[in-house]
Amino acid sequence: MSVNILAVIVAAVVNMILGALWYSPVLFGKQWMRMIGKSEKELKTGASKAYGVTFITALILAYILAVFLNLLDVHGIAGGLKTAFWAWLGFSACTTISDYLFAGRPLNLFAINVGYYLVAMLLMSVVLTTWR
C-alpha cells in the first residue's frame, strides 16, 4: 500500500488553514473563546507549542485517512467524501459527545469543534483522493 506523502502534507496544511479560519473571529472564534473561558491573550501563551502539536496531529490524521482510503480502494472525490464522513461520524463525533455531556460542556462548543473536524476531514479527503 502506497500513501502519497506530498498529498498528506498538503492535506495537513489545508487542515491548519481551515483551523485558522474556523477559530478566527470571522467564523466561530469569539463564541469558542467565550465557551472555553479563555481570552485571546491567554491563548497566545504557549501558542507555538500548540500549533506544532496540532500540525503533527493533522499530519497523523491525514496519513490515517489516506490509509483508510487506500484500504477501502476509494477512488474519486465522491467516494472520498463518503469515507471521510463515516470516519468522522464514527471516530470523531461519536467518541467526543460523551466527554462534552459528562463534563457539562455546552453542546454549542461540541458543534463548533466537531463541525471543524467534519469540514477538515472532508477537505482532506478531497486532497487525498485527487492526488492518489
C-alpha positions in Angstrom: 0.0 0.0 0.0 1.4 3.3 -1.0 0.5 6.7 0.5 1.3 9.9 -1.3 3.3 11.8 1.4 3.0 15.1 -0.5 -0.8 14.8 -0.5 -0.7 14.0 3.2 1.4 17.1 3.9 -0.9 19.3 1.7 -4.0 17.8 3.5 -2.5 18.7 6.9 -1.7 22.2 5.7 -5.4 22.5 4.5 -6.5 21.3 7.9 -4.3 24.1 9.6 -5.6 26.8 7.3 -9.2 25.7 8.0 -8.5 25.8 11.7 -7.1 29.3 11.5 -10.3 30.4 9.7 -12.7 28.3 11.8 -11.4 29.6 15.1 -10.9 33.2 14.0 -13.3 36.0 14.9 -14.6 35.9 11.4 -16.3 32.5 12.0 -16.5 30.9 15.4 -13.5 32.2 17.4 -15.4 34.7 19.6 -18.0 32.1 20.6 -15.4 29.4 21.0 -13.2 31.6 23.3 -16.2 32.6 25.4 -17.3 28.9 25.8 -13.8 27.7 26.8 -13.4 30.7 29.1 -10.2 32.0 27.6 -9.1 35.4 26.2 -7.1 35.9 23.1 -4.1 36.9 25.3 -4.3 33.6 27.3 -4.5 31.6 24.1 -1.3 33.2 22.7 0.7 31.9 25.7 2.2 28.7 24.5 0.6 29.0 21.1 3.8 28.0 19.2 3.8 24.6 21.0 0.1 24.2 20.5 0.5 24.9 16.8 3.4 22.5 16.5 1.5 19.6 18.2 -1.6 20.5 16.2 0.3 20.2 12.9 1.8 16.9 13.9 -1.7 15.6 14.7 -3.0 17.0 11.4 -0.3 15.0 9.6 -1.3 11.8 11.5 -5.0 12.4 10.8 -4.3 13.0 7.1 -2.0 9.9 6.9 -4.5 7.6 8.6 -7.3 9.0 6.3 -5.1 8.2 3.3 -4.5 4.7 4.6 -8.3 4.2 5.0 -8.9 5.5 1.5 -6.3 3.0 0.2 -7.5 0.1 2.2 -11.1 0.7 1.1 -9.9 1.2 -2.5 -11.7 4.6 -2.7 -11.4 6.4 -6.0 -12.8 9.8 -6.8 -13.9 12.8 -4.7 -17.4 11.5 -4.0 -16.1 8.2 -2.6 -13.5 10.2 -0.5 -16.2 12.5 0.9 -18.4 9.5 1.9 -15.5 7.7 3.5 -14.4 10.9 5.4 -18.0 11.5 6.6 -18.3 8.0 8.0 -14.9 8.1 9.6 -15.7 11.5 11.2 -19.1 10.2 12.4 -17.7 7.1 14.0 -14.3 8.2 15.2 -14.8 11.9 16.0 -18.4 12.8 16.6 -19.4 9.6 18.5 -16.2 9.5 20.6 -16.3 13.1 21.8 -20.0 13.7 22.5 -19.9 11.8 25.8 -17.0 13.8 27.0 -18.9 17.0 26.4 -22.0 15.6 28.1 -20.3 14.2 31.2 -18.1 17.3 31.6 -21.1 19.6 31.3 -19.7 21.4 28.4 -22.1 23.3 26.1 -23.4 21.4 23.1 -22.7 24.6 21.0 -19.0 24.1 21.9 -19.3 20.4 20.7 -20.9 21.6 17.5 -18.1 24.1 16.8 -15.3 21.6 17.5 -16.8 18.6 15.9 -18.0 20.7 12.9 -14.5 21.8 12.3 -13.3 18.1 12.2 -16.1 17.3 9.8 -15.1 20.0 7.3 -11.4 19.3 7.8 -11.8 15.6 7.1 -14.0 16.3 4.0 -11.4 18.8 2.6 -8.5 16.4 3.4 -10.3 13.6 1.6 -10.6 15.8 -1.5 -6.9 16.4 -1.5 -6.1 12.8 -0.8 -8.4 11.4 -3.5 -7.3 13.9 -6.0 -3.6 13.1 -5.6 -3.9 9.4 -5.1 
